[in-house]
C-alpha cells in the first residue's frame, strides 16, 4: 500500500532550491564537514586534521558550503572560523538518517 504525502506539492522554484541544497550536501566530505561543524566553530587547519584531508580540499568545500548559505565564516585576528549558518541542515540530515533506518 502506498503512503500518502502530507505536504502540498512544491513549486518549480522550490524544487530547484531543494535540488541545489541536495546537490551541495551530496558530496561526502561536505557532509562530514557539516557534521563536524555541528560540534562548534573550527578553522581550516583543525578541520583538515580531524577529517584527515588537506587544507586546500577543506577550503574548497567550505567555500561551496558558504556560497550556498550552509556555513558561516568569521574572522578573528588572522584566523577564519567556520560554523553552521543554516540549522535546517540538521533536520535534513536527521530525516535522511531516519529514512535509511540509521540511528538519529
N, C-alpha and C positions, 0 to 999 in steps of 0.2 A: 504494500500500500504506500502511495506517495505521501510525503509530508507537505502540508500547505505552508506557503510563505506567510510570515506575519507582518511584513512591511510592504509598503507601496512600491511599485516598480520605480526604478531610478531613471532620471532624465539622462539624455545623451551626455550632457556636460558632467553630470555626477559620475557616470560610467567612466568617462575619460579621466577624471580626477582619481577615481578608485584604481584604475588600471595603472596610472602613473605611480601611485603610492605602492601598489603591489610590486611593480617592476623595480622600484628603488629598493624595497625591502627584500626582493627576491635573490639578492646576492648574499651568499652565506657569510662573508666577512662583515658585511654591513649589519646583518642580524646579530652577529657576535659583538660588534661594536655597540649596538643599541642595548643589548643585554648587559654588557659591561658598564655602560653609562647609566643604567638604572641604579647602579650602586652609588653614583655620585659623579662629580666632575673629575676629569682626568686630562692630563696633557698628552701630546702625541707620543712622547718617549715612554711614559708609563703604559699607555695602551699597546704600543708595539711590543713591549716586553711581556705584558700579560697575555697577549694574543699570539705571541710567537711569530710575528711577521715584521717586515721592515717599516721604518718610519715613513718613507715615501708612499708605500702602499696604504698605510693607515691614513695619511694625509689626503691621498686621492679619494678614498671612500668617505672620509669625514666631509670633504668638500661637497660631494654629491648629496650626502645626508643634510648638510647645512643648506644647500641651494633649494632643497625640497621641504624645508621648514621642520625637519625632524630633530635636528640638533642645533644648539646654540654655540657660539664661540665667544668667550670672554677673555680679555687680556688683562694680565696683572703683571706690572713691570715689564719684563722681556719675555714672559711666558704666555701662551694661549691655553685656555682650559675649555673643554667641551662638555656639554651636558645635554640632557633631553629637553627639547623645546616643546614637543607635542606629546603630551601624556596619553593621547589616544592610541599611540603605538603599543602601549602596554596591553590595553584591552584587545587590540587586534591580534597581538601575539598570543594572548591567553585564549582567544577564540579559536585560533588555528590549532593550538595545542589540544584544546578540548575536542575539536573536530577530528583530530588524529588519534584520540584516545590516550594522550600523554598527560601526565600529572601536571596540574597548574600550580 
